């Protein structure tokens, strides 16, 4: 039996569970995402696609820290919400173009990430996670309190990104954002930085001895992930048109982390896929608030208890049974 | 500011401080012994409040018995949670234990909160008093209920400390929190210890909920804020320090009460958080955190 000591040890990372199916399936998935809304004529289904992709992209961004530097961000909503409010406030108060506003939101979220990380990154991962969570709580209360600036619980109205009410432009903007984020994360993972992640994951002390500074690399990943969250938040602001402080609530963070875990940690595409399977039924249940949250809670508990590796883990297992994985890697399996 | 106001702010702060201290202790116990990031503290507190409410109003039990009912009920709920999902997960998940426990307890908390919402609707269920009347010292008065709630908080905190220090079981719990393998080698049944410590921690929350019923009425979402503050207190006091958590609880309780008095709703959160940031900038390990590795840093 593993002792709590072993369990709580900060086992970084990725190297144990990067589930990499190679480029073909993931590429096909992205092609599907790119083409499907064109073929679907139903407006509601298209809306579901946007919401699914939005949550999927968030879960993917969250997976960048959870899956690769073993750092869960309990304050994900803070960065998302900061991005959204930054662009919202800039556009409504100073008439800045939404496209610049979104970039500003991304920068602000990155800065907040830098601040959070600088405060706590030297300590254990637990501190960063909890600190980020407090950031979210504090930002949420601030937006509630500063009614003159943010309109508090009344909601801040944000002008849309495009003139027309057609949903497709939004979908494709989000699609491009998601694709860019995916590619950047992949590039980082496959670069020297990614190599450092892997080294830290295998043995922190050896990595240190080889001149890898774990804090620095963790910071890079954390800040990038925060900035991406802010970027998505900025898009969300102009898509949804109204911002309320609930956006930074713990519930939002939990939804993102849940998708991340249900999809499978360390796979990037898993969370994206999970969002498309989980979000539509939940959107459908939106009117039954309590029932929906009860199901959410139960689902989380069940995944954690029954199969913590998530969907990506299941798919990997199936592939393994069918001996499909040629050239695909599940790090850690071959080494040990 | 009148003297009466100062007194009021202080009294409110102390009572809330007692609540936060209990909740922080609850968290400390679970994190220390089982390394669990627990997010269901608030929900156990809510369950305690509901149980006391029903025991007091429906069955007409006397106040002390109603609070005792809450204690027993929450202990059982805690033991059930530990025996069920937590131990099942412990057998499975090796890596990412912190994230797993966070998500599992958040899931449970969502479930309990909203189940309570469905069952009991978002109405406040409070009682006017357990014991009617106020005690006055000079020109200033404090209701007996507040005094008793504070007394019960102090009593449970002291009792827990004594229990952990002086009884066989308490020493076993501390042994497990210090070194599991060593404890196992000495013939301690770890699973029993886990169940008992989780139950005990939950019981702390339940007692808090029950004893504060006349001050903070029972409602489905009542536990969210105390849970947030409990974490804030633990971070502020330093993760390795249990008695620090108690002091921190009272500090935050008073800060909250003062901030509420001067700035109004919403601000206590922000101000407590700013204090936390300042403390962490100056001393990353928290006010009372020491470089000596505490029970949690094993």
Interface residues (C-beta under 8 A of the other chain):
Chain A: X1 X2 X3 X4 X5 X6 X7 X8 X11 X16 X17 X66 X70 X72 X74 X119 X120 X122 X123 X125 X126 X127 X129 X130 X131 X133 X134 X137 X138 X141 X142 X144 X145 X250 X251 X254 X257 X258 X261 X265 X289 X290 X291 X293 X294 X296 X297 X298 X299 X300 X301 X304 X305 X308
Chain B: X33 X34 X35 X37 X85 X88 X89 X90 X91 X92 X93 X94 X95 X96 X97 X98 X99 X100 X102 X103 X104 X106 X107 X108 X109 X110 X111 X112 X113 X114 X115 X117 X118 X179 X180 X181 X184 X190 X228 X231 X232 X235 X239 X265 X266 X267 X269 X270 X273 X274 X276 X277 X280 X281 X284 X285 X298
